[in-house]
Amino acid sequence: MARYSTQHKQQTRARILDAADRLIKGRGIEAATVQDVMREAGQETLIAGVERSFSELTAGLEDLDDRAFLRAIIRRYLRQVEDADLASACPMTLLLPEVARADDAFRMAFATRTARLITGVAPRFPGEDEHAKRETAVATFAALAGAVSFARAAATPRARRRITEATERLLADALHL
C-alpha cells in the first residue's frame, strides 16, 4: 500500500474541505452528502493530478531544442507503461472514462485546464501556424494516452513493448523527429 507524504495528505484534506465548503454553501448542510463532497474533491484531485503529471513530464526539458524536447516527451510518456505502480501514472491514461461520465461543469473545467497545459507546449510542435501546432500537440497527447492505456491492457511484456515502440516510431515519423 502506498504511503503519502504529509504535504500530499494536507493537499488532499484541503481539497476535501474546499469541496465541502462549496457544496454546503450551494446546497445547504442537509443536502451536501459525503458522497457528493468526495466526488467533487476527487474531480479536483484528477485535474490537479493531470497538472502535476504534465509538470513532471516536462521538467528539465526546457533547454532542449524542439525536436529533442518532443522526443523526450514521447519517450517519457510511453515509459510509464513499464511502471507497475499506477499511483504514479498520468491520470489521463486511467481516468478519462470518468471525465466522460462527469457533469458538464467538470468536463469544462477539465477541458480548460488541459487546454492550458497543451497550449503551453504547443509552440514546440511542428506546424505552419499557432493553430496547426496546437492541433498537432493535441493529437500527439491523444495518441500517447491511448497507447499507454492500450499497452497496459496487453497480456505480455512483448505486446506492451510492440505497442509503445510502434507508437513512438509513428509519432517520430509524423513529427519529423
VENVEN-V903377 format. One record per pair of residues at least 24 apart in sequence whose C-alpha atoms are under 7 Angstrom apart, sorted by the first residue. I is the first residue (numbers start at 0). J is the second residue. If there is no record, write none. Layout:
i: [I;I]
j: [J;J]
//
This chain:
i: [14;15;45;46;48;49;49;49;52;65;66;70;73;76;77;77;77;80;80;80;91;92;92;92;92;93;125]
j: [40;40;90;109;90;89;90;91;89;123;176;176;167;143;143;147;163;147;150;151;144;144;145;147;148;148;174]
//
